[in-house]
Amino acid sequence: MAAEKAIFAGGCFWCMVQPFDTFPGVLSVISGYTGGHVPNPTYEQVCSHTTGHTEAVEITFDNTVMTYEQLLDIYWQVTDPTDAMGQFQDRGDNYRPVIFVNSKAQEAAATASKAKLEASQRFDQPIVTAIEAAQPFYPAEVEHQDFYKKQPQRYALEEAGGRAAFIKKHWSENK
């Protein structure tokens, strides 16, 4: 096994766990914060927009089973890559879409994947998802981990906030 980490931000981290959690080769998906200037921030601090952090997920995966490129394909299909300042009903810099890369290889793969998506003309607006160097990742509080399992009704409300309809519109089989 060759464990590797990927860090993706795409709105509320509650909605970013389930899409990756069930794939073979994904060992863990942790909700947390990255990209800011305050060590060990709390949820309340991040929500105050004063720490510079973005809600994200850190995915540990076995790259002999699931490749980074496959994770990128999943990522694009669960975010709105045309909205730089939030995702769906979640607004603000802490919800911006970002691919945080841990290596030159991840940066090259993310850049190529973004270019491929842009060339597909699947979206009417430019692809604005940022690709940035990974910074320290701080796991969120325990109540935010595996939220879709712990709070299925509340998770369903989050998904109903525009994410599910957007995904269906842009990623249906007939596209």
C-alpha positions as CSV (number, residue, x, y, z in Angstrom):
1,M,0.0,0.0,0.0
2,A,1.1,3.5,-0.8
3,A,-0.8,6.0,1.3
4,E,-1.1,9.5,0.0
5,K,-3.1,12.6,1.1
6,A,-5.3,14.9,-0.9
7,I,-6.9,18.1,0.4
8,F,-9.9,19.6,-1.3
9,A,-12.2,22.5,-0.4
10,G,-15.6,22.8,-1.9
11,G,-18.0,24.6,0.4
12,C,-19.2,23.2,3.7
13,F,-17.0,20.3,4.7
14,W,-20.0,18.4,5.8
15,C,-20.9,17.9,2.1
16,M,-17.4,17.0,1.0
17,V,-17.0,13.8,3.1
18,Q,-19.7,11.5,1.7
19,P,-18.7,11.8,-2.0
20,F,-15.3,10.4,-1.3
21,D,-15.9,8.2,1.8
22,T,-17.3,5.1,0.1
23,F,-14.8,4.6,-2.7
24,P,-12.4,1.6,-2.6
25,G,-8.9,2.8,-1.8
26,V,-10.1,5.8,0.3
27,L,-8.8,5.1,3.8
28,S,-10.2,8.2,5.6
29,V,-11.8,11.5,5.0
30,I,-11.3,14.1,7.7
31,S,-13.1,17.5,7.9
32,G,-10.9,20.4,8.9
33,Y,-9.4,23.8,8.2
34,T,-6.5,24.9,6.1
35,G,-4.9,27.8,4.4
36,G,-5.1,30.3,7.2
37,H,-2.8,32.1,9.6
38,V,-4.1,31.0,13.0
39,P,-2.9,27.7,14.4
40,N,-5.5,25.2,15.6
41,P,-8.6,27.3,14.7
42,T,-12.0,26.5,16.0
43,Y,-15.2,26.3,13.9
44,E,-16.4,29.5,15.4
45,Q,-13.1,31.3,14.5
46,V,-13.2,30.0,10.9
47,C,-16.8,31.1,10.6
48,S,-15.9,34.6,11.8
49,H,-13.8,35.0,8.6
50,T,-10.8,36.3,10.6
51,T,-8.4,33.3,10.4
52,G,-8.0,33.0,6.6
53,H,-8.9,29.3,6.8
54,T,-11.0,27.4,4.3
55,E,-13.2,24.4,5.3
56,A,-11.7,21.4,3.6
57,V,-11.4,17.6,3.7
58,E,-8.1,15.7,4.0
59,I,-8.4,12.4,2.2
60,T,-6.0,9.6,2.9
61,F,-6.0,7.1,0.0
62,D,-4.1,4.1,-1.2
63,N,-2.8,5.3,-4.6
64,T,-2.4,1.7,-5.8
65,V,-6.2,1.4,-5.6
66,M,-7.5,5.0,-6.1
67,T,-5.4,7.5,-8.0
68,Y,-5.2,11.2,-7.3
69,E,-6.5,11.8,-10.8
70,Q,-9.6,9.8,-9.9
71,L,-10.1,11.8,-6.8
72,L,-9.9,15.0,-8.9
73,D,-12.6,13.6,-11.2
74,I,-14.9,13.1,-8.2
75,Y,-14.0,16.5,-6.8
76,W,-15.1,18.4,-10.0
77,Q,-18.4,16.5,-9.9
78,V,-19.3,17.6,-6.4
79,T,-18.4,21.3,-6.5
80,D,-19.3,24.4,-8.5
81,P,-15.9,25.3,-10.1
82,T,-17.4,28.6,-11.4
83,D,-18.0,30.2,-8.0
84,A,-14.9,31.6,-6.3
85,M,-16.5,32.9,-3.1
86,G,-18.6,30.0,-1.8
87,Q,-20.5,27.0,-2.8
88,F,-24.3,26.9,-3.2
89,Q,-25.9,28.3,-0.1
90,D,-22.6,28.6,1.7
91,R,-21.0,32.0,1.1
92,G,-17.7,33.5,2.0
93,D,-14.0,32.9,1.7
94,N,-14.1,30.0,4.1
95,Y,-16.2,28.1,1.6
96,R,-14.2,28.8,-1.6
97,P,-13.3,25.9,-3.9
98,V,-9.6,25.0,-3.7
99,I,-7.4,22.1,-4.5
100,F,-4.6,22.2,-2.0
101,V,-1.6,20.3,-3.6
102,N,1.0,18.4,-1.5
103,S,3.6,17.9,-4.3
104,K,4.6,18.9,-7.8
105,A,3.0,15.7,-9.1
106,Q,-0.3,16.7,-7.5
107,E,0.0,20.3,-8.8
108,A,0.6,19.0,-12.4
109,A,-2.3,16.6,-12.1
110,A,-4.7,19.3,-10.7
111,T,-3.6,21.8,-13.4
112,A,-4.1,19.3,-16.2
113,S,-7.5,18.2,-14.8
114,K,-8.6,21.8,-14.5
115,A,-7.5,22.5,-18.1
116,K,-9.4,19.4,-19.3
117,L,-12.6,20.6,-17.5
118,E,-12.2,24.1,-19.0
119,A,-11.7,22.6,-22.5
120,S,-14.9,20.5,-22.1
121,Q,-17.0,23.7,-22.1
122,R,-19.3,21.9,-19.7
123,F,-19.9,25.2,-17.9
124,D,-21.0,28.5,-19.3
125,Q,-18.7,30.5,-17.0
126,P,-14.9,30.3,-16.4
127,I,-13.5,27.6,-14.0
128,V,-12.2,29.6,-11.0
129,T,-11.3,26.9,-8.6
130,A,-7.9,27.8,-7.1
131,I,-4.9,25.4,-7.0
132,E,-2.7,26.2,-4.1
133,A,0.2,24.7,-2.1
134,A,-1.0,22.7,0.9
135,Q,-0.6,24.4,4.3
136,P,-1.1,22.9,7.7
137,F,-4.4,21.0,8.0
138,Y,-6.2,21.1,11.3
139,P,-8.9,18.5,11.9
140,A,-12.3,20.0,12.8
141,E,-14.0,19.3,16.1
142,V,-15.4,15.8,16.6
143,E,-19.0,16.9,16.0
144,H,-18.1,17.8,12.4
145,Q,-16.5,14.5,11.5
146,D,-18.7,12.0,9.5
147,F,-21.6,14.6,9.7
148,Y,-23.6,12.8,7.0
149,K,-23.7,9.7,9.1
150,K,-24.4,11.4,12.4
151,Q,-27.0,13.9,11.2
152,P,-28.6,12.5,8.0
153,Q,-31.6,14.8,8.1
154,R,-29.5,17.9,8.5
155,Y,-27.1,16.7,5.9
156,A,-30.0,16.2,3.5
157,L,-31.0,19.8,4.0
158,E,-27.5,20.9,3.2
159,E,-27.5,18.9,0.0
160,A,-30.9,20.4,-0.9
161,G,-29.4,23.9,-0.7
162,G,-28.5,23.7,-4.4
163,R,-25.6,21.3,-4.6
164,A,-27.7,18.2,-5.7
165,A,-29.6,20.2,-8.4
166,F,-26.3,21.7,-9.7
167,I,-24.6,18.4,-9.9
168,K,-27.6,16.8,-11.7
169,K,-27.7,19.7,-14.2
170,H,-24.0,19.7,-15.1
171,W,-23.1,16.0,-14.7
172,S,-26.1,14.1,-15.9
173,E,-25.2,11.3,-18.3
174,N,-26.5,13.2,-21.4
175,K,-24.0,16.0,-21.0
